[in-house]
């Protein structure tokens, strides 16, 4: 899955580019900060099922990059947010639940 994030954001001020929030390094790899997990689903359209989360990115409010679907395996660094999401929405698909 290709990320929709870019290295800069459009500003509402003409000819001005706003810098994105600082990147986070996790296990020597660059990560973007997740603000909140909004939804989950199991994608059965491909050859094999994939479990996805809809992520709201910190610092990207009001942009096309504000939200994106990520594989659950890409959210190891946000395990507390995943736990909070499933606590808030126990009926939503989870790692051991079906859609």
N, C-alpha and C positions, 0 to 999 in steps of 0.2 A: 504494500500500500504506500503510495507516494505521499509525502507530507505536503500540505498546502501552505506551510509557513515560509515566509521570506525573511531576509535579514533586516528589512526596514518596513515601517508602516507609513501609509499615506497620512498626511496631516490635513486638517481642514483649512490651514493657512496656505495660500498659494505658494508654490516653489519651496516648500519646507517639508523635510522628511523627519518624522519622529523616530527615535531609536527604540527598538524593542526592549523589553525588560532584560536584565542580565541573565545569561545562561547559567544553568546549574550543571556541575560536573558530578556524575555518578559512576563510580568504578572506571574513572578516566574517560568516560564518554559524555558528550554534551547532551543535556536534556533541557526541555522547556518546562516551565513551572505550570502544573495543572492547578487551576483555581477550584474546579468542582467537576464531579462526574454527574452527568445529567440523565443518562439513559443507558440501557444495555439491550443487546439483541444477539440472537444466533443467526448468522447468515448461512442459509442452506443453498444459496444460488450457485455456489462454486462446486468443484469436484468433491470437496470435503467441507464439513461444517466448520465455521470459524466463529468464535465468541468475541464480540466487539463491545466497546464502551464509547458513548458519545462524551467527549471531553470538552470542557470550557477552559480555554487557555488563559492564564493570568497575563494581564497587560495588553490584550488584543481586543478589548471591548469595542464594538462598533465597526469592526473590520471583517473582511471576508474570511480571515484566518481565526476568528473568535472561537469556532467550534469545529471539531472533526471527529470522525470515527476512527478508533485505534483498536488493534488487536489487544486482547487482555494481556497477552504475554509482553506487550510493550509498556505496561503500567506497573512493573515490579517496584519502581521507585515511589509509587503513589499508593501503596498498600493500605494506608490509613484512610485515604479518600475512597478507595474501593469498599472497605469495611463500612465506612459511614454511609455510602450510597445504599448498600444492601440492608443496613439497619433501618434506614429511612424508607426504603422501598422493598420490603421482603418478598413481594410477589413478582418482582422483575426477574428475568433470567439471570442466573448466576453461574459460576463455574461448575456446579454440580446440579443445576436445574435445567429443564428444557423450556423452550419458548412456548 
